[in-house]
């Protein structure tokens, strides 16, 4: 039952069908009473799951402290927000989303979480194919992005970002579960197919970079020669990309399917930075800047001549919402996770899932507003990745030789002498003993 509830919450956080069916104007639920009521049981379920596994949650105290400080600052911003009602509702929502992300890594080990997440993405991928093929009016764009698939989401970039996470998760599940490898490789192929159908070169690039990073970290564990070769390759590729940007940026932008303005993003960023100068430390309040009645947002929309929905940059949106203090708190949490990834990735037991999730998220927040995104699967996965890297690592399983059968039949085993080999424990910290002797079950 706990696994089914967790699966349902993951599907809800993906926002599949919610946008195109219940929130076509992308208001986030503020003007939709059905949506606002629909999310309340989700928050309650997330809290109940965390309470059910309170001992495991307490062991996540370090990532909870870093992320909790950021969420607390968002909640405090209600007092200076230009729209306190929106800030208060969104703060509750992002607190529940953050709690759920920490619960996922506190409750499930690497393999179990990868398979649970992969099953969720398989459901979403199959549903997207069904909608795009059977109901193209709903699953395929007919506007400026005509022909691009959007599946169960409001627009193609949402599906592209979600399927990138899905492909990486399915790859990790295939590596961790040999018995179901064929299933997860098939799910991986479905996710990649949907990314291609979105016609999003950025999503394909993010997928390639993250898969390359995961494979590279795995190969680096094979010895110093492989590590040196891969580091040299990474530095060379980075130099080539940097050289292209400096000497022939048009080639690089064309390969990404963008222009020099990054599809108008640079104009938005200039206007947002001008607005941020009025409130540099505290910002305008959590999730309050881009509301319909926001004066600074109206000024930006008037200057640019179209209805700008967000800054199209997680960093910029965080700056105008929570100011430099919020940016500093998030940088502290993200920086700590990146440093932990460098030294702990071999011991997480998740086939580099957390490192790949964090790499994609770090890349995406330069052009998408995913930081502290409420009711958002990318933010939930980013929190889970940071929790995996910063939280307690799984205890290594150590083998203990079984007693010979002849000894086992002779009578009850003698009390074992103290031995540091008998410290293998389950995630619940309870020793597990075999039917004969003291072998791990």
C-alpha positions as CSV (number, residue, x, y, z in Angstrom):
1,X,0.0,0.0,0.0
2,X,2.8,2.4,0.8
3,X,4.4,1.7,-2.5
4,X,1.2,2.3,-4.4
5,X,0.6,5.6,-2.6
6,X,4.2,6.7,-3.4
7,X,3.6,5.8,-7.0
8,X,0.4,7.9,-7.1
9,X,2.2,10.9,-5.6
10,X,5.0,10.6,-8.2
11,X,2.5,10.6,-11.0
12,X,0.7,13.6,-9.5
13,X,3.9,15.5,-9.1
14,X,4.6,14.9,-12.8
15,X,1.5,17.2,-13.6
16,X,0.5,14.8,-16.4
17,X,-2.9,15.8,-17.8
18,X,-3.3,18.5,-15.1
19,X,-2.0,21.3,-17.3
20,X,-3.9,20.7,-20.6
21,X,-7.1,19.5,-19.0
22,X,-7.6,21.3,-15.7
23,X,-5.2,24.3,-16.0
24,X,-4.9,25.3,-19.7
25,X,-4.0,28.9,-18.7
26,X,-1.1,27.6,-16.6
27,X,-2.2,29.5,-13.5
28,X,-0.7,26.9,-11.1
29,X,-4.1,26.5,-9.4
30,X,-4.5,29.9,-7.9
31,X,-7.6,30.7,-9.9
32,X,-8.8,27.1,-10.1
33,X,-10.7,25.9,-7.0
34,X,-10.7,22.3,-8.2
35,X,-6.9,22.2,-8.4
36,X,-6.4,23.9,-5.1
37,X,-8.6,21.3,-3.4
38,X,-7.2,18.4,-5.4
39,X,-3.7,19.0,-4.1
40,X,-4.6,19.0,-0.4
41,X,-4.8,15.2,-0.1
42,X,-1.5,15.0,-1.9
43,X,0.2,17.2,0.8
44,X,-1.5,15.2,3.5
45,X,-0.3,11.9,2.0
46,X,3.2,13.2,1.7
47,X,3.2,14.2,5.4
48,X,1.7,10.8,6.4
49,X,4.4,8.9,4.5
50,X,7.1,11.0,6.1
51,X,5.6,10.5,9.6
52,X,5.3,6.7,9.0
53,X,9.0,6.6,8.4
54,X,10.1,9.1,11.0
55,X,13.2,7.2,12.1
56,X,14.6,7.1,8.6
57,X,13.6,10.8,8.0
58,X,15.5,11.9,11.1
59,X,18.7,10.4,9.7
60,X,18.3,12.8,6.7
61,X,18.9,15.7,9.1
62,X,21.8,17.3,7.1
63,X,20.1,17.7,3.7
64,X,16.9,18.5,5.6
65,X,18.7,21.3,7.4
66,X,20.1,22.9,4.2
67,X,16.9,22.6,2.2
68,X,14.7,23.4,5.2
69,X,16.5,26.8,5.5
70,X,15.6,27.6,1.9
71,X,11.9,26.6,2.4
72,X,11.7,28.5,5.7
73,X,13.0,31.7,3.9
74,X,10.3,31.2,1.3
75,X,7.7,30.9,4.0
76,X,9.0,34.0,5.8
77,X,8.7,36.0,2.6
78,X,5.0,36.1,3.1
79,X,5.6,39.0,5.4
80,X,7.1,41.2,2.6
81,X,5.4,39.6,-0.4
82,X,3.6,41.7,-3.0
83,X,0.9,39.0,-3.0
84,X,0.9,37.3,0.5
85,X,-1.9,34.9,-0.3
86,X,-0.1,33.3,-3.2
87,X,3.2,33.2,-1.3
88,X,1.6,31.4,1.6
89,X,-0.2,28.8,-0.5
90,X,2.9,28.2,-2.6
91,X,5.2,27.9,0.4
92,X,3.0,25.1,1.8
93,X,3.0,23.4,-1.5
94,X,6.8,23.6,-1.9
95,X,7.3,22.4,1.7
96,X,5.2,19.3,0.9
97,X,7.1,18.7,-2.4
98,X,10.5,19.0,-0.6
99,X,9.4,16.7,2.2
100,X,8.3,14.1,-0.3
101,X,11.6,14.2,-2.1
102,X,13.5,13.6,1.2
103,X,11.1,10.8,2.0
104,X,11.9,9.0,-1.3
105,X,15.6,8.6,-0.5
106,X,15.0,8.1,3.3
107,X,12.6,5.2,2.7
108,X,13.9,3.4,-0.4
109,X,17.4,2.1,-1.3
110,X,19.0,2.8,-4.7
111,X,17.6,-0.1,-6.6
112,X,14.1,0.0,-5.2
113,X,13.7,3.7,-5.8
114,X,15.1,3.4,-9.3
115,X,12.6,0.7,-10.2
116,X,9.7,2.5,-8.5
117,X,10.5,5.7,-10.4
118,X,11.1,3.8,-13.7
119,X,7.6,2.2,-13.3
120,X,6.1,5.7,-13.0
121,X,7.9,7.0,-16.1
122,X,6.9,3.9,-18.0
123,X,3.2,4.7,-17.2
124,X,3.7,8.3,-18.3
125,X,5.5,7.3,-21.5
126,X,2.8,4.8,-22.5
127,X,0.1,7.4,-21.7
128,X,1.9,10.0,-23.8
129,X,2.1,7.7,-26.8
130,X,-1.5,6.9,-26.5
131,X,-2.6,10.5,-26.3
132,X,-0.4,11.7,-29.1
133,X,-1.5,8.9,-31.5
134,X,-5.2,8.6,-30.5
135,X,-5.9,12.3,-29.6
136,X,-3.5,14.4,-31.5
137,X,-5.5,17.6,-30.8
138,X,-4.5,17.1,-27.2
139,X,-1.1,15.4,-27.5
140,X,0.5,17.3,-30.5
141,X,1.1,21.0,-30.8
142,X,-0.9,22.9,-33.5
143,X,0.5,26.4,-32.7
144,X,4.0,27.8,-33.4
145,X,5.4,24.4,-32.4
146,X,3.1,22.5,-34.9
147,X,4.0,18.9,-35.2
148,X,5.9,18.6,-32.0
149,X,4.6,16.1,-29.4
150,X,3.6,17.3,-26.0
151,X,1.9,14.1,-24.7
152,X,0.3,14.4,-21.4
153,X,1.6,17.9,-20.7
154,X,0.8,21.5,-21.6
155,X,3.7,22.0,-23.9
156,X,6.6,20.1,-25.4
157,X,9.4,21.3,-23.1
158,X,7.6,19.9,-20.1
159,X,7.4,16.5,-21.7
160,X,11.0,16.7,-22.9
161,X,12.3,17.6,-19.4
162,X,10.2,14.8,-17.8
163,X,11.3,12.2,-20.3
164,X,15.0,13.1,-19.8
165,X,14.6,12.2,-16.1
166,X,12.6,9.1,-17.1
167,X,15.4,7.9,-19.5
168,X,18.1,8.3,-16.9
169,X,16.0,6.6,-14.2
170,X,15.2,3.7,-16.5
171,X,19.0,3.4,-17.3
172,X,19.8,3.2,-13.6
173,X,17.0,0.6,-13.0
174,X,18.3,-1.5,-15.9
175,X,21.8,-1.5,-14.3
176,X,20.6,-2.3,-10.8
177,X,18.0,-4.9,-11.6
178,X,19.4,-7.6,-14.1
179,X,16.2,-9.7,-13.7
180,X,14.1,-6.9,-15.2
181,X,16.7,-5.3,-17.4
182,X,14.8,-6.0,-20.7
183,X,11.7,-4.2,-19.3
184,X,13.7,-1.1,-18.2
185,X,15.7,-0.9,-21.4
186,X,12.4,-1.0,-23.3
187,X,11.1,1.8,-21.1
188,X,14.3,3.8,-21.7
189,X,13.7,3.4,-25.5
190,X,10.1,4.8,-25.1
191,X,11.4,7.8,-23.2
192,X,14.1,8.6,-25.7
193,X,11.5,8.2,-28.5
194,X,9.3,10.9,-26.9
195,X,12.3,13.2,-26.4
196,X,12.9,12.9,-30.2
197,X,9.2,13.6,-30.9
198,X,9.4,16.8,-28.9
199,X,12.0,18.1,-31.4
200,X,13.9,19.5,-28.4
201,X,17.6,19.5,-29.1
202,X,18.2,20.9,-25.6
203,X,16.6,17.8,-24.0
204,X,18.6,15.5,-26.2
205,X,21.8,17.3,-25.2
206,X,20.9,17.1,-21.5
207,X,20.2,13.4,-21.9
208,X,23.5,12.7,-23.7
209,X,25.5,14.7,-21.2
210,X,23.9,13.0,-18.2
211,X,24.2,9.5,-19.6
212,X,27.8,10.2,-20.6
213,X,28.5,11.4,-17.1
214,X,27.0,8.3,-15.5
215,X,28.9,6.0,-17.8
216,X,32.1,7.9,-17.3
217,X,31.9,7.7,-13.5
218,X,31.3,4.0,-13.8
219,X,34.3,3.5,-16.1
220,X,36.5,5.6,-13.8
221,X,36.0,3.1,-11.0
222,X,37.9,0.5,-13.1
223,X,41.3,2.0,-12.5
224,X,43.6,5.1,-12.6
225,X,44.3,4.6,-16.4
226,X,40.6,4.8,-17.3
227,X,40.1,7.7,-14.9
228,X,43.0,9.7,-16.5
229,X,41.7,9.0,-20.0
230,X,38.2,10.0,-19.2
231,X,39.2,13.2,-17.5
232,X,41.4,14.1,-20.5
233,X,38.4,13.4,-22.8
234,X,36.1,15.6,-20.7
235,X,38.6,18.5,-20.6
236,X,39.1,18.2,-24.4
237,X,35.4,18.3,-25.1
238,X,34.9,21.2,-22.8
239,X,37.7,23.0,-24.6
240,X,36.1,22.4,-27.9
241,X,32.7,23.7,-26.8
242,X,34.3,26.7,-25.2
243,X,36.3,27.4,-28.4
244,X,33.1,27.2,-30.5
245,X,31.3,29.6,-28.2
246,X,34.2,32.1,-28.3
247,X,35.1,31.8,-32.0
248,X,32.0,30.6,-33.8
249,X,28.9,31.0,-31.5
250,X,26.5,30.8,-34.4
251,X,27.5,27.2,-35.0
252,X,26.9,26.3,-31.4
253,X,23.5,28.0,-31.3
254,X,22.5,26.4,-34.5
255,X,23.4,22.9,-33.1
256,X,21.2,23.7,-30.1
257,X,18.3,25.0,-32.2
258,X,18.6,28.5,-30.7
259,X,19.5,32.0,-31.8
260,X,22.0,34.3,-30.1
261,X,19.2,35.6,-27.8
262,X,18.3,32.0,-26.7
263,X,14.8,32.5,-28.2
264,X,14.3,35.8,-26.5
265,X,15.6,34.7,-23.1
266,X,18.3,37.3,-22.9
267,X,15.8,40.1,-23.3
268,X,13.8,38.7,-20.4
269,X,16.8,38.3,-18.2
270,X,17.8,42.0,-18.8
271,X,14.4,43.2,-17.7
272,X,14.3,40.8,-14.7
273,X,17.6,42.0,-13.5
274,X,16.4,45.6,-13.7
275,X,13.4,44.7,-11.6
276,X,15.5,42.8,-9.1
277,X,17.6,45.9,-8.3
278,X,14.6,47.4,-6.5
279,X,14.6,44.5,-3.9
280,X,18.1,42.9,-4.0
281,X,18.1,41.1,-0.7
282,X,14.6,39.9,0.0
283,X,12.9,39.8,-3.4
284,X,9.2,40.3,-4.1
285,X,8.0,37.3,-2.2
286,X,7.9,33.6,-3.0
287,X,6.0,32.9,-6.2
288,X,4.5,36.4,-6.2
289,X,6.5,38.1,-9.0
290,X,4.7,36.6,-12.0
291,X,1.1,36.9,-10.9
292,X,-1.4,38.7,-13.1
293,X,-1.7,41.6,-10.7
294,X,2.1,42.0,-10.2
295,X,3.2,45.6,-11.1
296,X,6.9,44.6,-11.9
297,X,5.7,41.7,-14.1
298,X,3.3,44.0,-15.9
299,X,6.2,46.4,-16.5
300,X,8.3,43.6,-18.0
301,X,5.4,42.4,-20.2
302,X,4.8,45.9,-21.4
303,X,8.5,46.4,-22.2
304,X,8.8,43.2,-24.2
305,X,5.3,43.3,-25.8
306,X,4.1,39.8,-24.8
307,X,2.8,37.9,-21.8
308,X,6.0,36.7,-20.2
309,X,5.1,33.8,-17.9
310,X,8.5,33.3,-16.1
311,X,12.1,34.4,-16.3
312,X,12.9,31.2,-18.1
313,X,15.8,30.8,-15.7
314,X,15.6,29.2,-12.3
315,X,18.3,31.5,-10.9
316,X,16.6,34.7,-12.1
317,X,13.3,33.6,-10.8
318,X,14.8,32.8,-7.4
319,X,16.5,36.2,-7.3
320,X,13.3,38.2,-7.9
321,X,11.3,35.9,-5.5
322,X,13.7,35.5,-2.6
323,X,16.5,37.9,-3.3
324,X,20.2,37.4,-2.8
325,X,19.5,35.6,0.5
326,X,17.5,32.9,-1.2
327,X,20.1,32.5,-4.0
328,X,22.8,32.1,-1.4
329,X,20.8,29.5,0.5
330,X,20.1,27.5,-2.6
331,X,23.8,27.8,-3.7
332,X,24.9,26.4,-0.4
333,X,22.7,23.3,-0.7
334,X,23.5,22.7,-4.4
335,X,27.2,23.3,-3.8
336,X,27.3,20.9,-0.9
337,X,25.6,18.2,-3.0
338,X,28.0,18.7,-5.9
339,X,31.0,18.4,-3.6
340,X,29.5,15.3,-2.1
341,X,28.9,13.8,-5.5
342,X,32.7,14.1,-6.2
343,X,33.7,12.0,-3.2
344,X,30.6,9.8,-2.4
345,X,29.2,8.8,-5.8
346,X,30.8,5.3,-5.6
347,X,29.0,4.5,-2.4
348,X,25.4,5.6,-3.0
349,X,24.4,2.2,-4.5
350,X,22.2,3.8,-7.1
351,X,24.2,3.3,-10.3
352,X,25.0,7.1,-10.3
353,X,21.3,7.9,-10.4
354,X,21.6,10.8,-8.0
355,X,24.6,12.3,-9.8
356,X,22.8,12.2,-13.2
357,X,19.6,13.7,-11.7
358,X,21.6,16.5,-10.2
359,X,23.6,17.1,-13.4
360,X,20.4,17.5,-15.5
361,X,18.8,19.7,-12.9
362,X,21.8,21.9,-12.7
363,X,21.8,22.3,-16.5
364,X,18.1,22.9,-16.8
365,X,17.8,25.6,-14.2
366,X,19.8,27.9,-16.5
367,X,16.9,28.1,-18.8
368,X,13.9,26.7,-16.8
369,X,12.3,27.8,-13.6
370,X,12.6,24.6,-11.6
371,X,14.2,25.9,-8.4
372,X,11.6,25.6,-5.5
373,X,9.0,24.7,-8.1
374,X,5.9,23.6,-6.1
375,X,4.1,20.4,-7.1
376,X,6.9,19.7,-9.6
377,X,8.6,16.4,-10.3
378,X,11.9,18.0,-11.3
379,X,12.2,19.7,-7.9
380,X,11.2,16.5,-6.1
381,X,13.9,14.6,-8.0
382,X,16.5,17.3,-7.3
383,X,15.7,17.1,-3.6
384,X,15.9,13.3,-3.7
385,X,19.3,13.5,-5.5
386,X,20.7,16.0,-2.9
387,X,19.3,13.9,-0.1
388,X,21.0,10.7,-1.5
389,X,24.3,12.5,-1.8
390,X,24.2,14.4,1.5
391,X,22.3,11.9,3.6
392,X,23.6,8.7,5.3
393,X,25.1,6.2,2.8
394,X,23.8,2.6,2.8
395,X,25.8,0.3,5.1
396,X,27.9,-2.1,3.0
397,X,26.8,-5.7,3.0
398,X,29.5,-8.0,4.3
399,X,29.3,-11.7,3.7
400,X,29.6,-14.2,6.5
401,X,30.5,-17.8,5.8
402,X,27.8,-20.4,6.6
403,X,28.6,-23.1,9.1
404,X,29.0,-26.6,7.6
405,X,25.8,-28.6,7.5
406,X,27.3,-31.2,9.8
407,X,28.0,-28.6,12.4
408,X,24.5,-27.1,12.0
409,X,22.9,-30.5,12.6
410,X,24.9,-31.3,15.7
411,X,23.0,-29.0,17.9
412,X,22.2,-25.3,18.5
413,X,25.1,-23.1,17.5
414,X,27.3,-21.7,20.2
415,X,27.0,-18.0,21.0
416,X,29.3,-16.1,18.5
417,X,32.2,-14.2,19.7
418,X,32.2,-10.5,19.0
419,X,33.1,-10.1,15.3
420,X,33.0,-6.9,13.2
421,X,31.8,-9.0,10.3
422,X,28.3,-9.2,11.8
423,X,27.4,-5.6,11.4
424,X,25.3,-6.0,8.2
425,X,21.9,-4.4,8.8
426,X,18.8,-3.7,6.8
427,X,17.7,-0.1,6.0
428,X,15.6,-0.3,9.2
429,X,18.8,-1.0,11.2
430,X,17.6,-4.3,12.4
431,X,20.0,-7.3,12.1
432,X,18.8,-10.1,9.8
433,X,19.7,-13.7,10.6
434,X,19.5,-16.8,8.5
435,X,17.7,-20.0,9.5
436,X,21.1,-21.6,10.1
437,X,23.8,-19.8,12.0
438,X,24.0,-16.1,11.7
439,X,24.2,-15.6,7.9
440,X,22.5,-12.6,6.4
441,X,19.1,-13.5,4.9
